[in-house]
Amino acid sequence: MLEWIEDHVAVIRFGTDGVCRVRPPGGLVAARFRHHESRAGMLLHDHLLLSVKEQRLDGKWGSAHSEVLFEDTVAASAL
């Protein structure tokens, strides 16, 4: 699922008003939390927390385009 987000969804904004957009070359910065059981009795599932800052090709850090990520939340969750 994370690989799908990196390949098809994630872009870094930079430049004046964030008009330039590129894929994060080194992938996304993320933390995964695994739950073995929930209050509802559901078994093993993961939560993923994505960083809002990602590294560009030039080594500088830019902002992940959060609107694009939000638009594909349901698709990513289904994966």
C-alpha distances in whole Angstrom, upper triangle without the diagonal:
4,5,5,6,9,10,10,11,12,16,19,22,25,29,31,29,26,27,25,22,20,16,16,17,16,13,12,14,12,13,12,14,14,17,19,21,21,24,24,23,20,19,16,13,11,11,10,13,12,16,18,19,18,20,21,23,26,25,26,23,22,21,17,18,17,18,16,13,15,15,11,11,12,9,6,8,9,6
4,5,5,6,9,10,10,10,13,16,19,22,26,28,27,23,25,23,19,17,14,13,14,13,9,8,10,9,11,10,13,14,17,20,22,22,25,25,25,22,20,17,14,12,11,9,11,10,13,15,16,14,16,18,20,23,22,22,20,19,18,14,16,15,17,15,12,14,15,12,12,13,12,8,10,12,9
4,5,5,6,8,10,10,13,16,19,22,26,29,27,24,24,22,19,16,12,12,12,11,8,9,12,11,14,13,17,18,21,23,25,26,29,29,28,25,23,20,17,15,15,12,14,13,15,17,17,15,16,17,18,22,21,22,20,19,19,15,17,17,18,16,13,16,17,14,14,16,13,10,13,14,11
4,5,5,6,7,9,12,16,19,22,26,28,27,23,23,22,18,16,12,13,14,14,11,11,14,14,16,15,18,19,22,24,26,26,29,28,28,24,24,21,18,16,16,13,15,14,16,17,18,16,18,19,20,23,23,24,21,20,19,15,16,16,17,13,12,14,14,11,12,13,10,8,11,12,9
4,6,5,5,6,10,13,16,19,23,25,23,20,20,19,15,14,10,11,13,13,9,9,12,11,14,14,17,19,21,24,25,25,28,28,28,25,24,21,18,15,14,11,12,10,13,14,15,13,16,16,18,22,21,21,19,17,15,12,12,12,13,10,8,11,11,9,10,12,10,7,11,12,10
4,6,6,5,8,11,14,17,21,24,22,19,19,17,14,11,8,7,9,9,6,7,10,11,14,15,18,20,23,26,28,28,31,31,31,28,26,23,20,17,16,13,14,11,12,13,14,11,13,13,15,18,18,18,16,15,14,11,12,13,15,12,10,14,14,12,13,15,13,11,14,16,13
4,6,7,9,13,16,19,22,25,24,20,20,18,14,11,8,9,10,11,9,10,14,15,18,18,22,23,26,28,30,30,33,33,33,29,28,25,22,20,19,16,17,15,16,17,17,14,15,15,16,19,19,20,19,17,17,14,14,15,16,13,12,16,15,13,15,16,14,12,16,16,14
4,6,9,13,15,19,22,24,22,19,19,17,13,12,9,11,13,14,12,12,16,16,19,20,23,24,26,29,30,30,33,32,33,29,29,26,23,21,20,17,18,15,17,17,18,15,17,17,18,21,22,22,20,18,17,13,13,14,14,10,10,13,12,10,12,14,11,10,14,15,13
4,7,10,13,16,19,21,20,16,16,15,12,11,8,10,13,14,11,11,14,15,18,18,21,23,25,28,29,29,31,31,32,28,28,26,22,20,18,15,15,13,14,14,15,13,16,15,17,21,21,20,18,16,14,10,9,10,10,7,6,10,9,7,10,12,10,10,13,15,13
4,7,10,13,17,19,18,14,15,13,10,8,6,7,10,12,9,8,11,12,16,17,20,23,25,28,30,29,32,32,32,29,29,26,23,20,18,14,14,10,11,11,11,10,12,12,14,17,17,17,14,12,10,7,7,9,10,7,7,10,11,10,12,15,13,12,15,17,16
4,7,10,13,16,14,11,11,10,6,5,5,6,10,12,10,10,13,14,18,20,23,26,28,32,33,32,35,35,36,33,32,30,26,23,21,17,16,13,12,11,11,9,11,10,12,15,15,14,12,10,9,6,6,9,10,8,9,12,13,13,15,18,17,15,18,21,19
4,7,10,13,12,8,10,8,5,5,6,6,10,12,11,10,12,15,18,21,24,27,30,33,35,34,36,37,38,35,34,31,28,25,22,18,17,13,11,9,8,7,8,7,10,12,12,11,9,6,5,4,6,9,11,10,11,14,15,15,17,20,20,18,21,24,22
4,7,9,8,5,7,6,5,7,9,10,13,15,14,14,15,18,21,24,27,30,32,36,37,36,38,39,40,37,37,34,31,27,25,21,19,15,14,11,10,9,11,9,12,13,14,12,10,6,6,6,6,10,11,11,12,15,16,17,19,22,22,21,24,26,25
4,7,7,4,6,5,6,9,11,12,14,16,17,16,17,20,24,26,29,33,35,39,40,39,42,42,43,41,40,38,34,31,28,24,22,18,16,13,11,11,11,9,12,12,13,10,9,6,7,9,10,13,15,15,16,19,20,21,22,26,26,24,27,30,29
4,6,5,6,6,9,11,14,15,17,19,20,20,21,24,27,30,33,36,39,42,44,43,45,45,47,44,44,41,38,34,31,28,25,22,19,16,14,14,14,12,14,13,14,12,12,9,11,13,13,16,17,17,19,22,22,24,26,29,29,28,31,33,32
4,5,6,8,11,14,18,18,21,23,23,22,24,26,29,32,35,38,41,44,46,44,46,47,48,46,46,43,40,36,33,30,27,24,21,18,17,17,17,16,18,17,18,15,15,12,13,15,14,17,17,18,21,22,23,25,27,30,30,29,32,35,34
4,6,8,11,14,17,18,21,23,23,22,23,25,28,31,33,37,39,42,43,42,43,44,46,43,43,41,37,34,31,28,25,22,20,16,16,17,18,16,19,19,20,16,15,12,11,13,12,14,14,16,18,19,20,22,24,27,28,27,30,32,32
4,6,7,11,13,14,17,20,19,18,20,22,25,28,31,34,36,40,41,39,41,42,43,40,41,38,35,31,28,25,23,19,17,14,13,14,15,13,16,16,17,14,13,9,9,10,9,12,12,13,15,17,18,20,22,25,25,24,27,29,29
4,6,10,13,15,18,21,20,20,22,24,28,30,33,36,38,42,43,41,43,44,45,42,42,40,36,33,30,27,25,22,20,17,16,16,17,14,16,17,18,16,15,12,12,12,11,14,14,14,17,18,18,20,23,26,25,25,28,30,30
4,7,11,12,15,18,18,18,20,23,26,29,32,35,37,41,42,41,44,44,45,42,42,39,35,32,30,26,24,21,19,16,15,14,14,11,13,13,15,14,13,10,11,12,11,14,15,14,16,19,19,20,23,26,25,24,27,29,29
4,7,9,12,15,14,15,17,20,23,26,29,32,34,37,39,38,41,40,42,39,38,36,32,29,27,23,21,18,17,14,13,12,12,10,12,13,15,14,12,10,10,9,8,12,13,11,13,16,16,17,20,23,21,21,24,26,25
4,6,8,12,11,12,15,18,22,24,27,30,33,36,38,37,40,40,41,38,37,34,31,27,25,22,21,17,16,14,13,10,10,8,9,11,13,12,12,10,11,10,10,14,15,13,14,17,18,17,20,23,21,20,23,25,24
4,6,9,8,9,13,15,19,21,25,27,30,33,35,35,37,37,38,35,34,31,27,24,23,19,18,15,14,14,12,9,10,8,9,12,13,13,12,11,11,9,10,13,15,12,12,16,17,16,18,21,19,17,21,22,20
4,6,5,7,10,13,16,19,22,25,28,31,33,33,36,36,37,34,32,29,26,23,21,17,16,13,12,12,10,6,6,6,8,11,11,11,10,9,10,9,11,13,16,14,13,17,18,17,18,21,20,18,21,23,21
4,6,9,11,14,18,20,24,26,30,32,35,35,38,39,39,35,34,31,28,25,23,20,19,15,15,15,13,9,7,6,6,10,10,12,11,12,14,12,15,17,20,17,17,20,21,20,21,24,22,20,23,25,22
4,7,9,12,15,17,21,23,27,30,32,33,36,37,37,33,32,28,26,22,21,18,17,14,13,14,12,9,7,8,8,11,10,12,12,13,14,13,16,18,21,19,17,21,22,21,21,24,22,20,22,24,22
4,7,9,13,15,18,21,24,27,29,30,33,33,33,30,29,25,22,19,18,14,14,11,11,13,11,8,8,10,11,14,13,14,13,13,13,11,14,15,18,16,14,18,19,17,18,20,19,16,19,21,18
4,6,10,12,16,18,22,25,27,27,30,31,31,28,27,23,20,17,15,11,10,7,7,9,9,6,8,11,13,16,14,14,12,12,11,9,12,13,16,14,12,15,17,15,15,19,17,14,17,19,17
4,7,10,14,17,20,23,26,26,29,30,30,27,26,23,20,16,14,10,9,6,5,8,8,7,9,12,15,17,14,14,11,12,12,10,13,14,17,16,14,16,19,18,17,20,20,16,18,21,19
4,7,10,13,16,20,22,22,25,26,26,24,22,19,16,12,10,7,6,4,6,9,10,10,13,16,18,20,18,18,15,15,14,12,15,14,17,17,13,15,18,16,15,18,18,14,15,18,17
4,7,10,13,16,19,19,22,24,24,21,20,17,14,10,8,6,5,7,8,12,13,13,16,19,22,24,21,21,18,18,17,15,18,17,20,19,16,17,20,18,16,19,19,15,16,19,17
4,7,10,13,15,16,19,20,20,18,16,13,10,7,6,5,6,9,11,15,16,17,19,22,25,27,24,24,21,22,20,18,20,18,21,20,17,18,20,18,16,18,18,14,14,16,15
4,7,10,12,13,16,18,17,15,14,11,9,6,5,6,8,12,14,17,19,20,23,26,28,30,28,28,25,25,23,21,23,20,23,23,19,19,22,20,17,19,19,16,14,17,16
4,6,9,11,14,16,15,12,10,7,6,4,6,9,11,15,18,21,23,23,26,29,31,33,31,31,28,28,26,24,25,23,26,25,21,22,24,21,18,19,20,16,15,17,16
4,6,7,11,12,11,9,8,6,5,6,8,11,14,17,20,23,26,26,29,32,34,37,34,34,31,31,29,26,28,25,27,27,23,23,25,23,19,20,21,18,15,17,17
4,7,11,12,10,8,6,4,7,9,11,15,17,21,24,27,29,29,32,35,37,40,37,37,34,34,32,30,31,29,30,30,26,26,28,25,22,22,23,20,17,19,18
4,7,8,6,6,4,6,8,10,12,16,19,22,25,28,31,31,34,37,40,42,40,39,36,36,34,31,32,29,31,30,27,26,28,26,22,22,23,21,18,19,19
4,5,5,5,7,8,9,11,12,16,18,22,25,27,30,31,34,37,40,42,40,39,36,35,33,30,31,28,29,29,26,24,26,25,21,20,22,20,17,18,19
4,5,7,10,12,12,14,15,19,21,24,27,29,32,34,37,40,43,45,43,42,38,38,35,32,33,30,31,31,28,26,28,27,23,22,24,23,19,21,22
4,6,9,12,12,15,16,20,22,25,28,30,34,35,38,41,43,46,44,43,40,38,36,33,33,30,30,31,27,26,27,26,22,21,23,22,18,19,21
4,6,10,11,14,16,20,23,26,29,32,35,35,39,41,44,46,44,44,40,40,37,34,35,32,32,32,29,27,29,27,24,22,24,23,19,19,21
4,7,8,11,13,17,20,23,27,29,32,33,36,38,41,43,41,41,38,37,34,31,32,29,30,29,26,25,26,24,20,19,20,19,15,16,17
4,6,10,13,16,20,23,26,29,31,32,35,37,39,42,40,40,37,36,34,31,32,29,30,30,26,26,27,24,21,20,21,19,16,16,17
4,7,10,14,17,20,23,26,29,29,31,34,36,39,37,37,34,33,31,28,30,27,29,28,24,24,26,23,20,19,20,17,14,15,15
4,7,10,14,17,20,23,25,25,28,31,33,36,34,34,31,30,28,25,26,23,25,24,20,20,22,19,16,16,16,14,11,12,12
4,7,10,13,16,19,22,22,25,27,30,32,30,30,27,26,24,21,23,20,22,21,18,18,20,17,14,15,15,12,10,12,12
4,7,10,13,16,19,19,22,25,28,30,28,28,24,24,21,19,20,17,19,19,15,15,18,16,12,14,15,11,10,13,13
4,6,10,13,15,16,19,21,24,27,24,24,21,20,18,15,17,14,17,16,13,13,16,14,11,13,14,10,10,13,13
4,7,10,12,13,17,20,23,25,22,21,18,17,15,13,15,12,15,15,12,13,16,15,12,15,16,13,13,16,16
4,6,9,10,13,16,19,21,19,18,14,14,11,9,11,10,13,13,10,11,15,13,12,15,16,13,14,17,16
4,5,7,11,14,17,19,16,15,11,11,9,8,11,10,14,14,11,13,17,16,15,18,19,16,17,21,20
4,7,10,13,17,18,16,14,10,8,6,5,8,7,11,12,10,12,15,16,15,19,19,17,18,22,21
4,7,10,13,14,12,10,6,6,5,6,9,10,14,14,13,15,18,18,18,22,22,19,21,25,24
4,7,10,12,10,9,5,6,6,6,10,12,15,14,13,16,19,18,18,22,22,19,21,24,23
4,7,8,6,6,4,6,9,9,13,15,18,17,16,20,22,21,22,25,24,22,24,27,25
4,5,5,6,6,7,10,10,13,16,19,17,17,21,22,22,23,26,25,23,26,28,26
4,5,7,9,10,13,14,16,19,22,20,20,24,25,24,26,29,27,25,28,30,28
4,6,9,10,14,15,18,21,23,22,23,26,27,27,28,32,30,28,31,34,32
4,7,10,13,15,18,20,23,22,22,25,27,27,28,31,30,27,30,33,31
4,7,10,13,16,18,21,21,21,24,26,26,26,30,29,27,30,32,31
4,7,9,13,15,18,18,18,20,23,23,23,27,27,24,27,29,28
4,7,9,12,15,15,15,17,20,20,21,25,24,22,25,28,27
4,6,8,11,12,12,14,16,17,18,21,22,20,22,25,24
4,6,9,9,8,11,13,14,14,18,18,16,19,21,21
4,6,6,7,9,10,12,13,16,17,16,18,21,20
4,5,5,6,9,10,10,14,15,14,16,19,19
4,5,5,6,9,10,13,14,14,16,18,19
4,5,5,7,9,12,12,12,14,17,17
4,5,5,6,10,10,9,12,14,14
4,5,5,8,10,10,11,14,15
4,6,8,9,10,12,13,15
4,6,5,6,9,10,11
4,6,5,6,9,10
4,5,5,6,9
4,5,5,7
4,5,5
4,5
4
